[in-house]
């Protein structure tokens, strides 16, 4: 299976308009999810992990109690690709209407 190609920064910014909860920072897509507690946060991670495994694309993420911090980039492409946006969309779907904490600074470096 051919791996996706790196998206230019302007394309990433355009696509982010359809993913307003995500930010483009340090050459990655970034979002923080907040849940009611650890079990809910961990359940989200388990469901997102199943999709990530299915598309062979795995997030950089951390979990502390009710918070899951996610950074997405396609390492072998050296930045953001269509795979990152597919995984971001699935994470949004799985999380439903969960609150988020994103500082909307956008940096391309």
Secondary structure by P-SEA (a helix, b strand, c coil): ccccccccaaaaaaaacccccccccccbbbbbbbcccaaaaaaaaaaaaaaaaaacccccccccccbbbbbbbccccccccaaaaaaaaaaaaaacccbbbbccccccc
